[in-house]
């Protein structure tokens, strides 16, 4: 099962690169955070300084997922990518 999840996760991470249009900024942050939680685990780094707006947004999005297992993050990532792919086909 875990191997199947890893395969689906890799496929989803490739599928998101092939969308005809890039997702909006909020969705990109969700994808980033879910990917990092899936591959690294909890965010243990230091929050970027006040002038690093993008870095802070990424840090905060990832930090919100603290405590979620990598498997749950992978499932959420796959579900989000699946919804984006489905919307892209319309």
VEXLODO-386258 format. One record per atom (N, C-alpha, C, CB): atom name; residue number from 0; x, y, z. Coordinates in nm, 3 decimals, m for minus. Glycine has a CB too. Layout:
BEGIN
TORMI   site   pos      east     north        up
TORMI     CA   NUM         X         Y         Z
...
This chain:
BEGIN
TORMI   site   pos      east     north        up
TORMI      N     0     0.083    m0.120     0.000
TORMI     CA     0     0.000     0.000     0.000
TORMI      C     0     0.087     0.126     0.000
TORMI     CB     0    m0.094     0.000     0.121
TORMI      N     1     0.189     0.128     0.088
TORMI     CA     1     0.274     0.246     0.095
TORMI      C     1     0.348     0.269    m0.038
TORMI     CB     1     0.376     0.232     0.210
TORMI      N     2     0.389     0.160    m0.102
TORMI     CA     2     0.457     0.173    m0.230
TORMI      C     2     0.362     0.228    m0.336
TORMI     CB     2     0.514     0.037    m0.275
TORMI      N     3     0.237     0.181    m0.333
TORMI     CA     3     0.136     0.231    m0.426
TORMI      C     3     0.113     0.381    m0.404
TORMI     CB     3     0.003     0.152    m0.408
TORMI      N     4     0.109     0.423    m0.277
TORMI     CA     4     0.091     0.565    m0.246
TORMI      C     4     0.209     0.646    m0.299
TORMI     CB     4     0.076     0.585    m0.094
TORMI      N     5     0.328     0.596    m0.281
TORMI     CA     5     0.448     0.665    m0.332
TORMI      C     5     0.444     0.680    m0.483
TORMI     CB     5     0.574     0.591    m0.290
TORMI      N     6     0.401     0.575    m0.552
TORMI     CA     6     0.389     0.580    m0.698
TORMI      C     6     0.286     0.684    m0.739
TORMI     CB     6     0.351     0.440    m0.756
TORMI      N     7     0.169     0.683    m0.674
TORMI     CA     7     0.064     0.780    m0.706
TORMI      C     7     0.109     0.923    m0.677
TORMI     CB     7    m0.064     0.748    m0.627
TORMI      N     8     0.186     0.938    m0.569
TORMI     CA     8     0.239     1.070    m0.534
TORMI      C     8     0.336     1.120    m0.641
TORMI     CB     8     0.310     1.064    m0.397
TORMI      N     9     0.427     1.035    m0.685
TORMI     CA     9     0.521     1.074    m0.792
TORMI      C     9     0.446     1.108    m0.920
TORMI     CB     9     0.623     0.960    m0.819
TORMI      N    10     0.345     1.028    m0.954
TORMI     CA    10     0.266     1.055    m1.074
TORMI      C    10     0.194     1.190    m1.063
TORMI     CB    10     0.163     0.942    m1.098
TORMI      N    11     0.141     1.218    m0.945
TORMI     CA    11     0.072     1.347    m0.923
TORMI      C    11     0.170     1.463    m0.934
TORMI     CB    11     0.002     1.349    m0.786
TORMI      N    12     0.291     1.445    m0.880
TORMI     CA    12     0.389     1.554    m0.887
TORMI      C    12     0.433     1.580    m1.031
TORMI     CB    12     0.510     1.521    m0.800
TORMI      N    13     0.428     1.480    m1.115
TORMI     CA    13     0.456     1.499    m1.258
TORMI      C    13     0.335     1.560    m1.329
TORMI     CB    13     0.495     1.366    m1.323
TORMI      N    14     0.215     1.513    m1.294
TORMI     CA    14     0.092     1.560    m1.360
TORMI      C    14     0.071     1.710    m1.340
TORMI     CB    14    m0.029     1.484    m1.308
TORMI      N    15     0.106     1.759    m1.222
TORMI     CA    15     0.084     1.901    m1.195
TORMI      C    15     0.172     1.988    m1.284
TORMI     CB    15     0.113     1.933    m1.047
TORMI      N    16     0.285     1.936    m1.328
TORMI     CA    16     0.374     2.010    m1.418
TORMI      C    16     0.317     2.020    m1.560
TORMI     CB    16     0.511     1.943    m1.423
TORMI      N    17     0.221     1.934    m1.591
TORMI     CA    17     0.167     1.928    m1.727
TORMI      C    17     0.032     1.997    m1.742
TORMI     CB    17     0.155     1.786    m1.770
TORMI      N    18    m0.010     2.073    m1.641
TORMI     CA    18    m0.136     2.146    m1.653
TORMI      C    18    m0.122     2.253    m1.760
TORMI     CB    18    m0.177     2.208    m1.518
TORMI      N    19    m0.231     2.280    m1.830
TORMI     CA    19    m0.224     2.380    m1.937
TORMI      C    19    m0.205     2.521    m1.882
TORMI     CB    19    m0.350     2.375    m2.022
TORMI      N    20    m0.246     2.541    m1.757
TORMI     CA    20    m0.232     2.672    m1.694
TORMI      C    20    m0.188     2.652    m1.550
TORMI     CB    20    m0.366     2.754    m1.701
TORMI      N    21    m0.095     2.732    m1.505
TORMI     CA    21    m0.046     2.720    m1.367
TORMI      C    21    m0.158     2.753    m1.268
TORMI     CB    21     0.075     2.814    m1.344
TORMI      N    22    m0.165     2.681    m1.158
TORMI     CA    22    m0.266     2.711    m1.056
TORMI      C    22    m0.243     2.850    m0.996
TORMI     CB    22    m0.264     2.605    m0.945
TORMI      N    23    m0.346     2.904    m0.930
TORMI     CA    23    m0.332     3.034    m0.865
TORMI      C    23    m0.234     3.025    m0.748
TORMI     CB    23    m0.470     3.087    m0.817
TORMI      N    24    m0.196     3.138    m0.695
TORMI     CA    24    m0.094     3.145    m0.589
TORMI      C    24    m0.134     3.066    m0.465
TORMI     CB    24    m0.068     3.289    m0.552
TORMI      N    25    m0.259     3.075    m0.424
TORMI     CA    25    m0.305     3.004    m0.305
TORMI      C    25    m0.293     2.852    m0.324
TORMI     CB    25    m0.452     3.041    m0.272
TORMI      N    26    m0.331     2.805    m0.440
TORMI     CA    26    m0.321     2.662    m0.470
TORMI      C    26    m0.175     2.619    m0.478
TORMI     CB    26    m0.395     2.628    m0.601
TORMI      N    27    m0.092     2.703    m0.537
TORMI     CA    27     0.051     2.672    m0.544
TORMI      C    27     0.111     2.658    m0.404
TORMI     CB    27     0.126     2.781    m0.623
TORMI      N    28     0.069     2.745    m0.311
TORMI     CA    28     0.117     2.736    m0.173
TORMI      C    28     0.072     2.605    m0.108
TORMI     CB    28     0.067     2.856    m0.091
TORMI      N    29    m0.053     2.565    m0.134
TORMI     CA    29    m0.102     2.438    m0.080
TORMI      C    29    m0.022     2.322    m0.136
TORMI     CB    29    m0.251     2.420    m0.112
TORMI      N    30     0.003     2.324    m0.266
TORMI     CA    30     0.082     2.218    m0.328
TORMI      C    30     0.221     2.212    m0.269
TORMI     CB    30     0.090     2.238    m0.479
TORMI      N    31     0.283     2.329    m0.254
TORMI     CA    31     0.417     2.336    m0.197
TORMI      C    31     0.419     2.277    m0.056
TORMI     CB    31     0.467     2.481    m0.194
TORMI      N    32     0.326     2.322     0.027
TORMI     CA    32     0.323     2.278     0.167
TORMI      C    32     0.297     2.128     0.177
TORMI     CB    32     0.215     2.354     0.245
TORMI      N    33     0.203     2.078     0.099
TORMI     CA    33     0.173     1.935     0.102
TORMI      C    33     0.292     1.853     0.051
TORMI     CB    33     0.048     1.904     0.018
TORMI      N    34     0.359     1.903    m0.052
TORMI     CA    34     0.476     1.832    m0.104
TORMI      C    34     0.585     1.826     0.002
TORMI     CB    34     0.529     1.901    m0.233
TORMI      N    35     0.614     1.940     0.066
TORMI     CA    35     0.718     1.943     0.168
TORMI      C    35     0.682     1.854     0.287
TORMI     CB    35     0.741     2.088     0.215
TORMI      N    36     0.555     1.858     0.331
TORMI     CA    36     0.514     1.775     0.444
TORMI      C    36     0.526     1.627     0.406
TORMI     CB    36     0.369     1.809     0.487
TORMI      N    37     0.498     1.596     0.281
TORMI     CA    37     0.506     1.457     0.233
TORMI      C    37     0.649     1.407     0.227
TORMI     CB    37     0.443     1.446     0.096
TORMI      N    38     0.740     1.494     0.186
TORMI     CA    38     0.877     1.450     0.160
TORMI      C    38     0.975     1.479     0.273
TORMI     CB    38     0.926     1.514     0.035
TORMI      N    39     0.947     1.582     0.354
TORMI     CA    39     1.039     1.622     0.460
TORMI      C    39     0.981     1.598     0.599
TORMI     CB    39     1.076     1.768     0.444
TORMI      N    40     0.849     1.616     0.610
TORMI     CA    40     0.785     1.608     0.742
TORMI      C    40     0.762     1.748     0.796
TORMI     CB    40     0.870     1.524     0.841
TORMI      N    41     0.748     1.760     0.927
TORMI     CA    41     0.719     1.889     0.989
TORMI      C    41     0.827     1.993     0.959
TORMI     CB    41     0.704     1.873     1.139
TORMI      N    42     0.782     2.117     0.944
TORMI     CA    42     0.870     2.230     0.920
TORMI      C    42     0.939     2.266     1.052
TORMI     CB    42     0.792     2.351     0.862
TORMI      N    43     1.069     2.250     1.056
TORMI     CA    43     1.144     2.280     1.178
TORMI      C    43     1.238     2.399     1.158
TORMI     CB    43     1.224     2.158     1.223
TORMI      N    44     1.232     2.460     1.042
TORMI     CA    44     1.321     2.572     1.012
TORMI      C    44     1.276     2.701     1.079
TORMI     CB    44     1.330     2.593     0.864
TORMI      N    45     1.356     2.803     1.061
TORMI     CA    45     1.329     2.935     1.115
TORMI      C    45     1.247     3.014     1.014
TORMI     CB    45     1.460     3.009     1.150
TORMI      N    46     1.149     3.091     1.062
TORMI     CA    46     1.065     3.172     0.973
TORMI      C    46     1.150     3.281     0.908
TORMI     CB    46     0.946     3.235     1.051
TORMI      N    47     1.136     3.298     0.776
TORMI     CA    47     1.213     3.401     0.705
TORMI      C    47     1.183     3.542     0.757
TORMI     CB    47     1.183     3.394     0.554
TORMI      N    48     1.273     3.633     0.729
TORMI     CA    48     1.259     3.772     0.773
TORMI      C    48     1.142     3.843     0.708
TORMI     CB    48     1.384     3.846     0.744
TORMI      N    49     1.113     3.963     0.761
TORMI     CA    49     0.991     4.034     0.719
TORMI      C    49     0.992     4.079     0.574
TORMI     CB    49     0.970     4.152     0.807
TORMI      N    50     1.107     4.091     0.513
TORMI     CA    50     1.110     4.134     0.373
TORMI      C    50     1.099     4.019     0.274
TORMI     CB    50     1.237     4.211     0.347
TORMI      N    51     1.108     3.897     0.323
TORMI     CA    51     1.097     3.779     0.237
TORMI      C    51     0.952     3.732     0.235
TORMI     CB    51     1.193     3.664     0.285
TORMI      N    52     0.869     3.802     0.157
TORMI     CA    52     0.725     3.775     0.156
TORMI      C    52     0.692     3.635     0.106
TORMI     CB    52     0.655     3.878     0.071
TORMI      N    53     0.758     3.594    m0.001
TORMI     CA    53     0.733     3.462    m0.058
TORMI      C    53     0.779     3.354     0.039
TORMI     CB    53     0.804     3.446    m0.194
TORMI      N    54     0.898     3.372     0.093
TORMI     CA    54     0.951     3.275     0.188
TORMI      C    54     0.861     3.259     0.310
TORMI     CB    54     1.089     3.316     0.232
TORMI      N    55     0.809     3.371     0.360
TORMI     CA    55     0.719     3.366     0.476
TORMI      C    55     0.590     3.294     0.442
TORMI     CB    55     0.689     3.508     0.528
TORMI      N    56     0.536     3.321     0.324
TORMI     CA    56     0.411     3.256     0.283
TORMI      C    56     0.431     3.105     0.272
TORMI     CB    56     0.361     3.314     0.148
TORMI      N    57     0.542     3.064     0.213
TORMI     CA    57     0.572     2.922     0.200
TORMI      C    57     0.592     2.858     0.338
TORMI     CB    57     0.699     2.901     0.113
TORMI      N    58     0.668     2.926     0.423
TORMI     CA    58     0.693     2.876     0.558
TORMI      C    58     0.561     2.858     0.633
TORMI     CB    58     0.787     2.974     0.635
TORMI      N    59     0.475     2.960     0.630
TORMI     CA    59     0.348     2.955     0.703
TORMI      C    59     0.256     2.846     0.651
TORMI     CB    59     0.277     3.090     0.695
TORMI      N    60     0.250     2.832     0.518
TORMI     CA    60     0.164     2.727     0.460
TORMI      C    60     0.211     2.589     0.504
TORMI     CB    60     0.164     2.737     0.305
TORMI      N    61     0.340     2.567     0.504
TORMI     CA    61     0.396     2.438     0.546
TORMI      C    61     0.377     2.418     0.696
TORMI     CB    61     0.545     2.428     0.509
TORMI      N    62     0.399     2.522     0.774
TORMI     CA    62     0.388     2.513     0.921
TORMI      C    62     0.246     2.475     0.963
TORMI     CB    62     0.430     2.647     0.987
TORMI      N    63     0.145     2.518     0.886
TORMI     CA    63     0.005     2.486     0.915
TORMI      C    63    m0.021     2.336     0.911
TORMI     CB    63    m0.087     2.556     0.816
TORMI      N    64     0.062     2.262     0.842
TORMI     CA    64     0.043     2.118     0.828
TORMI      C    64     0.118     2.038     0.935
TORMI     CB    64     0.089     2.073     0.690
TORMI      N    65     0.178     2.106     1.029
TORMI     CA    65     0.256     2.040     1.134
TORMI      C    65     0.172     1.931     1.203
TORMI     CB    65     0.305     2.143     1.237
TORMI      N    66     0.232     1.814     1.217
TORMI     CA    66     0.165     1.702     1.283
TORMI      C    66     0.094     1.607     1.189
TORMI     CB    66     0.068     1.755     1.381
TORMI      N    67     0.075     1.648     1.064
TORMI     CA    67     0.011     1.561     0.966
TORMI      C    67     0.116     1.460     0.917
TORMI     CB    67    m0.049     1.644     0.846
TORMI      N    68     0.079     1.335     0.910
TORMI     CA    68     0.173     1.233     0.865
TORMI      C    68     0.207     1.253     0.718
TORMI     CB    68     0.115     1.091     0.888
TORMI      N    69     0.325     1.207     0.678
TORMI     CA    69     0.359     1.215     0.535
TORMI      C    69     0.257     1.144     0.447
TORMI     CB    69     0.497     1.155     0.512
TORMI      N    70     0.203     1.033     0.493
TORMI     CA    70     0.104     0.960     0.414
TORMI      C    70    m0.023     1.041     0.394
TORMI     CB    70     0.070     0.826     0.481
TORMI      N    71    m0.070     1.108     0.500
TORMI     CA    71    m0.189     1.192     0.489
TORMI      C    71    m0.161     1.310     0.396
TORMI     CB    71    m0.233     1.243     0.628
TORMI      N    72    m0.043     1.369     0.408
TORMI     CA    72    m0.006     1.479     0.319
TORMI      C    72    m0.002     1.433     0.174
TORMI     CB    72     0.130     1.538     0.360
TORMI      N    73     0.051     1.313     0.150
TORMI     CA    73     0.054     1.259     0.014
TORMI      C    73    m0.088     1.241    m0.039
TORMI     CB    73     0.129     1.125     0.010
TORMI      N    74    m0.176     1.187     0.043
TORMI     CA    74    m0.315     1.167     0.000
TORMI      C    74    m0.381     1.300    m0.033
TORMI     CB    74    m0.394     1.095     0.109
TORMI      N    75    m0.358     1.401     0.048
TORMI     CA    75    m0.415     1.534     0.022
TORMI      C    75    m0.356     1.595    m0.105
TORMI     CB    75    m0.391     1.627     0.143
TORMI      N    76    m0.227     1.577    m0.125
TORMI     CA    76    m0.159     1.629    m0.244
TORMI      C    76    m0.218     1.563    m0.369
TORMI     CB    76    m0.006     1.604    m0.237
TORMI      N    77    m0.231     1.432    m0.365
TORMI     CA    77    m0.286     1.357    m0.479
TORMI      C    77    m0.428     1.404    m0.509
TORMI     CB    77    m0.285     1.205    m0.451
TORMI      N    78    m0.510     1.420    m0.405
TORMI     CA    78    m0.649     1.465    m0.424
TORMI      C    78    m0.653     1.604    m0.486
TORMI     CB    78    m0.724     1.464    m0.290
TORMI      N    79    m0.567     1.694    m0.439
TORMI     CA    79    m0.564     1.829    m0.494
TORMI      C    79    m0.521     1.828    m0.640
TORMI     CB    79    m0.471     1.918    m0.412
TORMI      N    80    m0.417     1.752    m0.671
TORMI     CA    80    m0.370     1.744    m0.810
TORMI      C    80    m0.478     1.682    m0.898
TORMI     CB    80    m0.239     1.662    m0.819
TORMI      N    81    m0.544     1.576    m0.850
TORMI     CA    81    m0.651     1.514    m0.927
TORMI      C    81    m0.761     1.615    m0.960
TORMI     CB    81    m0.711     1.395    m0.850
TORMI      N    82    m0.797     1.701    m0.863
TORMI     CA    82    m0.900     1.801    m0.889
TORMI      C    82    m0.852     1.905    m0.990
TORMI     CB    82    m0.941     1.870    m0.757
TORMI      N    83    m0.725     1.940    m0.984
TORMI     CA    83    m0.670     2.036    m1.081
TORMI      C    83    m0.666     1.977    m1.222
TORMI     CB    83    m0.528     2.080    m1.039
TORMI      N    84    m0.628     1.851    m1.231
TORMI     CA    84    m0.622     1.783    m1.361
TORMI      C    84    m0.763     1.772    m1.419
TORMI     CB    84    m0.557     1.641    m1.348
TORMI      N    85    m0.859     1.736    m1.335
TORMI     CA    85    m0.998     1.724    m1.382
TORMI      C    85    m1.050     1.859    m1.432
TORMI     CB    85    m1.090     1.672    m1.269
TORMI      N    86    m1.022     1.965    m1.358
TORMI     CA    86    m1.066     2.099    m1.400
TORMI      C    86    m0.995     2.144    m1.526
TORMI     CB    86    m1.041     2.201    m1.289
TORMI      N    87    m0.871     2.101    m1.544
TORMI     CA    87    m0.793     2.137    m1.662
TORMI      C    87    m0.848     2.073    m1.789
TORMI     CB    87    m0.648     2.096    m1.643
TORMI      N    88    m0.913     1.959    m1.773
TORMI     CA    88    m0.967     1.887    m1.889
TORMI      C    88    m1.100     1.945    m1.937
TORMI     CB    88    m0.986     1.741    m1.855
TORMI      N    89    m1.161     2.030    m1.857
TORMI     CA    89    m1.293     2.086    m1.895
TORMI      C    89    m1.279     2.195    m1.997
TORMI     CB    89    m1.365     2.139    m1.773
